[in-house]
């Protein structure tokens, strides 16, 4: 039976089979007849290996196990290029083959992945995906370029979406991890980044519904402002122009270009903005409406400035179109809430959470500025340490003073940061830049543990500014600390804490409160037992200009203030009282008071033979004259 099958198979490319068997033999693997016939079966079915990718997927997957092993070897060595569908559906273990053909690359890749904090199983999954890229493009890893990594990622994910139960999310995560290791292994020149769902196709379809000349003018405008404005600003302008153009195209077929636009189209767009629901429910915020109308007005004005051929005959958006903007005060945490948040953060086991909240609370940084910090951000100027905040929203950088406790946390973070990373960013996670959502999660969880409800990272910036202005920091210093380009941005915090208003308010409040606190005569039977006792005690301790209301049970730090006065005079008849006072001071551990009474007793013993001075007795409870220097203290 075996001989008959051998006679039926044509002999094609025998050198490939021999190379394959020699490779397996060099690796100490078996080369029996099953391995040979598995390889010959593929060559018999697909004489030209370039035709393999054109076979139906079911036919590609129908080969036996040994044939698929041969396909894997051919793919890794660049002799066959399977499609992304085969790689995703079959999930061949190409990483094992690549590790055998290039052991040095495998060792370097695994060491890099371990240094980034990946487990060996995760690292081997990444290496297997690396071999998939080698198979897709028929080139070795060092020959692949960034365009190949981007294209391969797209092909694999699209195949996973087409093939049921192939785990798109798991594959996307594995590819994201692979990008980090590729970058730090010097196989890629681009830092790994989070990718939002690609809606380019959806945008292209919507622009296709817009009249050609109208779309062309708007696209040219977006291209021009893309060279000067931030990507986020350009993205917002694109959204505004696209939804405006779609609304006009759907409701007025007579508009073919910008020059055909009339005032009524702007009015209709404004009404549509006011009526359309927001993504989270409810109407759009008036600030959003103002921003969309502002982007549209900017588009028309630029066309006028550029003297464009396709422009409206007159201005179509006016100041009266903009909803009145609210001017809410910044949301901040009061001192008690801020203390609770920091206390909760310092108890968190995650070092990133502890450091992130301390940085935001003590420097007032924006979230994006914190993510842009580099490993050399801490500098020493004189005897103090400063933190260099990178260029951010205001297109400027700045230095902020560094609190010693924050300096310690930063040193500890750098100490545990993996060495040899190609990125100089301070905050990385498995070699990748930390994303903004991790900061938000850290603040949110710390606030929940502190019982504060919802707190955002930007609130900590407002909190620091409010704390500073409440404690007398000048607006100029606060502006420099927060990186404001004008004092008008900082004056909003002065509205939160106007000390002049507060001082005058409380001064008037005391006078007004006095009207409500006027003394009233109580009936004779209103005085209770304790009140009467206190009144009698106060009378017994009447002073020269008032009463001592100290309860009997409480100690007084001034119990010997009269005896230490230079005008104090006593006689021998008060010796028993002085001795009791000396013993009381000794029992309370009041050494200084005990010494005072010892001195008085000594003087009495020395003057025992003399007669007491006239008019010099001081009776207790004592009456202090208005001229006595201790009157106010008593």
ZIHUUR-V98431 format. One record per backbone hydrogen bond with DSSP energy under -0.5 kcal/mol. CO is the residue of the C=O (numbers start at 1). NH is the residue of the N-H. E is the energy in kcal/mol with one decimal. If there is no record, write none. Layout:
co: [CO	CO]
nh: [NH	NH]
e: [E	E]
This chain:
co: [1	2	3	4	5	10	13	13	14	15	16	17	18	19	20	21	22	23	24	25	32	33	34	35	36	37	38	39	40	41	42	47	48	49	51	51	52	56	57	58	59	60	64	65	66	67	68	69	70	71	72	73	74	74	75	80	83	84	85	86	87	92	93	93	94	95	96	97	98	102	103	104	105	106	107	108	109	110	111	112	113	114	119	120	121	122	123	124	125	126	127	128	129	130	131	132	133	134	134	140	140	141	145	145	146	147	148	149	150	151	152	153	154	155	156	157	158	159	162	163	167	168	169	170	171	172	173	174	175	176	177	178	179	180	181	182	182	183	192	194	197	199	200	201	202	203	204	205	206	207	211	212	213	214	215	216	217	218	219	220	221	222	224	225	225	230	231	232	233	234	235	236	237	238	239	240	241	242	243	244	245	246	247	248	252	254	256	257	258	262	262	263	264	265	266	267	268	269	270	271	272	273	276	278	282	285	285	286	287	288	289	290	291	292	293	294	295	296	297	298	299	300	301	302	303	304	309	318	319	330	334	335	336	337	338	339	340	341	342	343	344	345	349	350	351	352	353	354	355	356	357	358	359	359	359	360	366	367	368	370	373	373	374	377	377	379	379	380	381	384	385	386	386	387	387	388	389	392	396	398	400	401	403	404	405	406	407	408	409	410	411	412	414	418	424	426	427	429	432	435	435	436	437	438	439	440	441	442	443	444	445	446	447	448	456	456	457	457	458	459	460	461	462	463	464	465	466	467	468	468	469	474	475	476	477	478	479	479	486	486	487	487	490	490	491	491	492	493	493	497	498	499	500	501	502	503	504	505	506	507	508	509	510	511	512	512	513	513	515	523	524	526	528	529	530	531	532	533	534	535	536	537	539	541	543	546	547	551	556	558	560	562	565	571	572	574	575	576	577	578	579	580	581	582	583	584	585	585	586	589	590	591	592	593	594	595	596	597	598	599	600	601	602	603	605	607	613	617	622	625	628	630]
nh: [5	6	7	8	9	12	16	17	18	19	20	21	22	23	24	25	26	27	29	28	36	37	38	39	40	41	42	43	44	45	46	49	51	52	54	55	55	60	61	62	62	63	68	69	70	71	72	73	74	75	76	77	79	80	78	82	87	88	89	90	91	94	96	97	98	99	100	101	102	106	107	108	109	110	111	112	113	114	115	116	118	117	123	124	125	126	127	128	129	130	131	132	133	134	135	136	137	138	139	143	144	144	148	149	150	151	152	153	154	155	156	157	158	159	160	161	162	163	164	166	171	172	173	174	175	176	177	178	179	180	181	182	183	184	185	187	188	186	433	196	199	203	204	205	206	207	208	209	209	210	215	216	217	218	219	220	221	222	223	224	225	226	227	228	229	234	235	236	237	238	239	240	241	242	243	244	245	246	247	248	249	250	251	252	255	256	214	260	261	265	266	267	268	269	270	271	272	273	274	275	276	284	284	281	278	288	289	290	291	292	293	294	295	296	297	298	299	300	301	302	303	304	305	306	308	307	311	321	322	332	338	339	340	341	342	343	344	345	346	347	347	348	351	354	355	356	357	358	359	360	361	362	363	364	365	364	370	371	372	373	426	427	377	379	388	381	386	382	384	381	402	379	388	389	400	390	398	395	392	389	387	403	407	408	409	410	411	412	413	414	415	416	417	421	375	428	434	432	429	438	439	440	441	442	443	444	445	446	447	448	449	450	452	451	459	460	460	461	462	463	464	465	466	467	468	469	470	471	471	473	472	478	479	480	481	482	483	484	489	490	490	491	493	494	494	495	496	496	497	499	502	503	504	505	506	507	508	509	510	511	512	513	514	515	515	516	516	517	518	526	527	528	532	533	534	535	536	537	538	539	540	541	542	548	546	543	549	554	559	561	564	565	568	574	575	578	579	580	581	582	583	584	585	586	587	588	589	590	589	591	594	595	596	597	598	599	600	601	602	603	604	605	606	607	608	610	616	619	624	628	631	634]
e: [-1.7	-1.8	-1.9	-1.1	-1.2	-0.9	-0.9	-1.0	-2.2	-2.7	-2.3	-2.5	-2.6	-2.3	-2.1	-2.4	-2.3	-1.1	-3.1	-1.6	-1.9	-3.0	-1.9	-1.8	-2.5	-1.8	-1.1	-1.7	-1.9	-1.8	-3.0	-0.8	-2.3	-1.4	-0.8	-0.5	-1.6	-2.1	-2.1	-0.6	-0.6	-0.6	-2.0	-1.7	-1.7	-2.3	-2.2	-1.9	-2.4	-2.5	-2.4	-2.0	-2.5	-1.2	-0.9	-0.6	-1.7	-2.4	-2.7	-2.9	-1.6	-1.9	-0.8	-0.8	-2.6	-2.3	-1.4	-1.9	-2.4	-1.8	-2.3	-2.4	-2.6	-2.4	-2.2	-2.1	-2.3	-2.4	-2.1	-1.3	-2.2	-1.5	-2.7	-2.5	-1.7	-1.9	-2.2	-2.0	-1.8	-2.3	-1.8	-1.3	-1.7	-1.8	-2.2	-2.4	-1.9	-1.5	-0.7	-1.8	-0.6	-1.1	-0.7	-1.9	-2.4	-2.5	-2.9	-2.1	-1.9	-2.6	-2.5	-2.2	-2.4	-2.1	-2.1	-1.6	-1.4	-2.1	-0.5	-0.7	-2.2	-2.6	-2.3	-2.3	-2.4	-2.1	-2.3	-2.2	-1.9	-1.1	-1.6	-2.8	-2.1	-2.2	-1.3	-2.9	-1.2	-1.4	-0.6	-0.5	-0.6	-2.4	-2.6	-2.2	-1.9	-2.6	-1.6	-0.6	-1.0	-1.3	-2.7	-2.4	-2.2	-1.9	-2.6	-2.1	-1.9	-2.2	-2.1	-1.9	-2.3	-1.2	-1.2	-1.4	-2.5	-2.2	-2.6	-1.9	-2.2	-2.5	-2.0	-2.1	-2.6	-2.4	-2.4	-2.1	-2.6	-2.4	-2.0	-2.2	-2.7	-2.3	-1.5	-2.4	-1.1	-0.6	-1.0	-1.1	-1.8	-0.9	-1.0	-2.2	-2.2	-2.1	-2.6	-2.2	-2.2	-2.2	-1.9	-1.4	-2.2	-0.5	-0.9	-1.5	-3.7	-0.7	-1.9	-2.4	-2.2	-2.4	-2.3	-2.3	-2.2	-2.0	-2.5	-2.5	-1.7	-1.9	-2.5	-2.2	-1.7	-1.6	-2.5	-2.6	-2.4	-0.9	-1.0	-1.7	-1.4	-0.6	-2.7	-2.1	-2.0	-2.3	-2.3	-2.2	-2.3	-2.3	-2.3	-0.7	-0.5	-1.4	-0.6	-1.8	-2.4	-3.2	-2.0	-1.6	-2.5	-2.4	-2.4	-2.2	-2.0	-0.5	-0.5	-1.2	-2.0	-1.8	-1.0	-1.4	-3.0	-0.5	-1.8	-0.6	-2.8	-0.6	-3.3	-0.6	-1.5	-2.3	-2.4	-2.6	-0.5	-0.7	-2.1	-0.5	-1.6	-1.9	-1.1	-3.1	-3.0	-0.6	-2.4	-2.0	-1.7	-2.3	-2.2	-2.1	-2.1	-2.4	-1.9	-1.4	-0.7	-0.6	-2.3	-0.7	-1.5	-1.5	-3.3	-1.1	-0.8	-2.1	-2.3	-2.1	-2.4	-2.5	-2.6	-1.9	-2.3	-2.0	-2.2	-1.6	-2.8	-1.0	-0.8	-0.7	-1.0	-0.7	-1.7	-2.3	-2.2	-1.9	-2.3	-2.7	-2.4	-2.3	-2.0	-0.9	-0.5	-2.4	-1.2	-2.2	-2.5	-2.0	-2.2	-2.5	-1.2	-2.2	-1.3	-0.5	-0.6	-2.2	-1.8	-0.6	-0.6	-1.0	-0.5	-0.6	-1.5	-0.9	-2.1	-2.9	-2.4	-2.4	-2.5	-2.0	-2.2	-2.7	-1.9	-1.1	-2.5	-3.0	-1.3	-0.6	-1.1	-0.7	-0.6	-1.1	-0.6	-1.8	-0.7	-0.6	-2.1	-2.3	-2.4	-2.4	-2.4	-2.3	-2.5	-2.0	-2.1	-1.4	-1.3	-1.3	-0.5	-3.2	-0.7	-1.2	-1.0	-1.6	-1.3	-1.5	-1.4	-1.9	-1.7	-2.5	-2.6	-2.1	-2.2	-2.5	-2.6	-2.3	-2.2	-2.0	-2.4	-1.7	-0.5	-2.6	-0.8	-1.3	-2.4	-2.2	-1.6	-1.8	-2.1	-2.2	-1.9	-2.5	-2.1	-2.1	-2.0	-2.1	-1.9	-1.5	-0.9	-1.2	-1.0	-0.5	-0.5	-1.3	-1.7	-2.7]
